Amino acid sequence: MAFGRCPEMLHKVKTARHLRPRERVLVIEAWFTLLLIRLRLRFLPYASWRPELVRAISHDPGTGADLDRNSLFKIVKLFEIAVRNQWPSASCLRRSLALHRFLTRRAVPAKVVIGIKLEKSCLAGHAWVEVANRVMSDHRDVRTQYHVFESGRLNPTLLNLLDSVI
């Protein structure tokens, strides 16, 4: 059974060899950020990490006009390498909170966006990250598929919903 994963592991090692040392450090940091968020959400009470969630969804990212787009996309791409190498895979909320933390550490004005939709008579939720109103952690048209809780307008409703579910 372990031998079946060898080609996959070799591919990952080859991919890592193509990264520059600074990029490897960023992937490792992203991986540990994902792990930290996973552990926080899993083992700590909701009340202890709720303030971070409130900051992430309430943050007014501004215009982001001075961002170097290529650098931003490179950082997000490196973060996604870490996401692909997490086990088990991270939920959209965990991934979004981790990416938000990863980007804001680099002074990137990121914001977590949460949306809901009715799917087969069930309420489905999804979270993603935006910078300057541009989706970073999902497909571009994700906003059209969900009712987005806008900052300042529906956040109390969203937080009350999260408080009752979590």
C-alpha positions as CSV (number, residue, x, y, z in Angstrom):
1,M,0.0,0.0,0.0
2,A,2.8,2.4,0.9
3,F,4.5,1.8,-2.5
4,G,1.5,3.1,-4.3
5,R,2.2,6.6,-3.1
6,C,5.9,6.6,-4.1
7,P,5.3,8.1,-7.6
8,E,3.2,10.8,-6.0
9,M,5.8,11.5,-3.3
10,L,8.6,11.6,-6.0
11,H,6.6,14.1,-8.0
12,K,6.2,16.3,-4.9
13,V,10.0,16.2,-4.2
14,K,10.7,17.1,-7.8
15,T,8.2,20.0,-7.6
16,A,9.9,21.2,-4.4
17,R,13.3,21.1,-6.0
18,H,12.1,23.7,-8.6
19,L,11.2,26.2,-5.9
20,R,13.7,28.8,-4.8
21,P,14.7,28.6,-1.1
22,R,12.6,31.6,-0.2
23,E,9.6,30.0,-2.0
24,R,10.1,26.8,0.0
25,V,10.1,28.8,3.2
26,L,6.8,30.4,2.2
27,V,5.3,27.0,1.4
28,I,6.4,25.7,4.8
29,E,5.0,28.8,6.6
30,A,1.7,28.4,4.7
31,W,1.6,24.7,5.7
32,F,2.1,25.5,9.4
33,T,-0.4,28.4,9.2
34,L,-3.0,25.9,7.8
35,L,-2.1,23.5,10.6
36,L,-2.4,26.2,13.3
37,I,-5.8,27.2,12.0
38,R,-6.9,23.6,11.9
39,L,-5.9,23.0,15.5
40,R,-7.4,26.2,16.7
41,L,-10.8,25.5,15.1
42,R,-10.7,21.9,16.2
43,F,-9.7,22.1,19.8
44,L,-10.4,25.7,21.0
45,P,-13.9,26.9,21.8
46,Y,-15.5,29.0,19.2
47,A,-15.5,32.1,21.5
48,S,-11.7,32.1,21.5
49,W,-11.3,32.3,17.7
50,R,-14.5,34.2,16.9
51,P,-12.6,37.6,17.1
52,E,-10.3,36.5,14.3
53,L,-13.2,35.5,12.2
54,V,-14.9,38.8,12.9
55,R,-11.8,40.7,11.9
56,A,-11.3,38.6,8.7
57,I,-14.9,39.1,7.5
58,S,-15.2,42.8,8.6
59,H,-11.9,43.9,7.3
60,D,-12.2,46.7,4.7
61,P,-9.5,45.8,2.3
62,G,-9.4,49.1,0.5
63,T,-8.6,49.3,-3.2
64,G,-5.3,47.5,-3.2
65,A,-4.2,49.6,-6.1
66,D,-0.5,49.6,-5.1
67,L,-0.3,45.8,-5.1
68,D,2.1,44.0,-7.4
69,R,-0.3,41.6,-9.0
70,N,2.4,39.1,-10.0
71,S,3.8,38.9,-6.5
72,L,0.4,38.5,-5.0
73,F,-0.5,35.6,-7.4
74,K,2.8,34.0,-6.7
75,I,2.2,34.1,-2.9
76,V,-1.3,32.6,-3.4
77,K,0.1,29.9,-5.7
78,L,2.7,29.0,-3.0
79,F,-0.1,28.9,-0.4
80,E,-2.1,26.5,-2.7
81,I,1.0,24.2,-2.9
82,A,0.8,24.0,0.9
83,V,-3.0,23.4,0.7
84,R,-2.5,20.4,-1.7
85,N,0.0,18.9,0.8
86,Q,-2.2,19.1,3.8
87,W,-3.9,15.9,5.2
88,P,-6.7,15.8,5.7
89,S,-7.8,18.5,3.3
90,A,-8.8,21.8,4.8
91,S,-12.4,23.1,4.7
92,C,-13.1,26.3,2.9
93,L,-13.3,28.3,6.1
94,R,-10.1,26.9,7.5
95,R,-8.3,27.5,4.1
96,S,-9.8,31.1,4.0
97,L,-8.8,32.0,7.5
98,A,-5.3,30.7,6.9
99,L,-4.9,32.5,3.6
100,H,-6.2,35.7,5.2
101,R,-3.6,35.4,8.0
102,F,-0.9,34.5,5.5
103,L,-1.6,37.5,3.3
104,T,-2.3,40.1,6.0
105,R,1.1,39.2,7.5
106,R,2.5,40.5,4.3
107,A,0.5,43.7,4.4
108,V,-1.9,42.5,1.7
109,P,-5.4,43.9,2.3
110,A,-7.2,40.6,2.2
111,K,-10.8,39.8,3.3
112,V,-12.6,36.6,4.0
113,V,-16.0,36.5,2.2
114,I,-18.8,34.1,3.3
115,G,-21.7,33.2,1.2
116,I,-24.7,30.9,1.4
117,K,-27.1,29.2,-1.0
118,L,-30.0,26.9,-1.0
119,E,-29.0,23.5,-2.4
120,K,-31.4,20.6,-2.5
121,S,-33.5,22.1,0.3
122,C,-30.4,22.5,2.4
123,L,-28.5,25.6,3.3
124,A,-24.9,25.4,2.0
125,G,-22.1,27.8,3.0
126,H,-18.8,28.7,1.4
127,A,-15.9,30.9,2.3
128,W,-13.2,32.4,0.1
129,V,-10.6,35.2,0.2
130,E,-10.7,38.4,-1.9
131,V,-8.1,41.2,-2.4
132,A,-9.3,44.4,-3.9
133,N,-12.6,42.7,-4.7
134,R,-10.8,40.0,-6.7
135,V,-11.3,36.4,-5.7
136,M,-8.0,34.8,-4.7
137,S,-8.8,31.4,-3.3
138,D,-11.6,30.2,-5.6
139,H,-12.9,30.5,-9.1
140,R,-13.7,34.0,-10.3
141,D,-17.5,33.6,-10.5
142,V,-18.0,32.2,-7.0
143,R,-19.8,35.4,-6.0
144,T,-22.5,34.7,-8.5
145,Q,-23.2,31.3,-7.0
146,Y,-23.7,32.4,-3.4
147,H,-25.6,35.1,-1.5
148,V,-22.7,37.1,-0.1
149,F,-22.8,38.5,3.4
150,E,-21.5,42.1,2.8
151,S,-19.3,43.7,5.4
152,G,-21.2,45.9,7.8
153,R,-24.6,45.1,6.4
154,L,-25.3,41.5,7.2
155,N,-22.4,40.5,9.4
156,P,-24.5,40.5,12.6
157,T,-26.9,38.1,10.9
158,L,-24.0,35.9,9.7
159,L,-22.4,35.9,13.1
160,N,-25.7,35.0,14.8
161,L,-26.0,32.1,12.3
162,L,-22.5,31.0,12.9
163,D,-23.0,31.3,16.7
164,S,-26.0,29.0,16.5
165,V,-24.3,26.4,14.2
166,I,-20.8,26.2,15.7
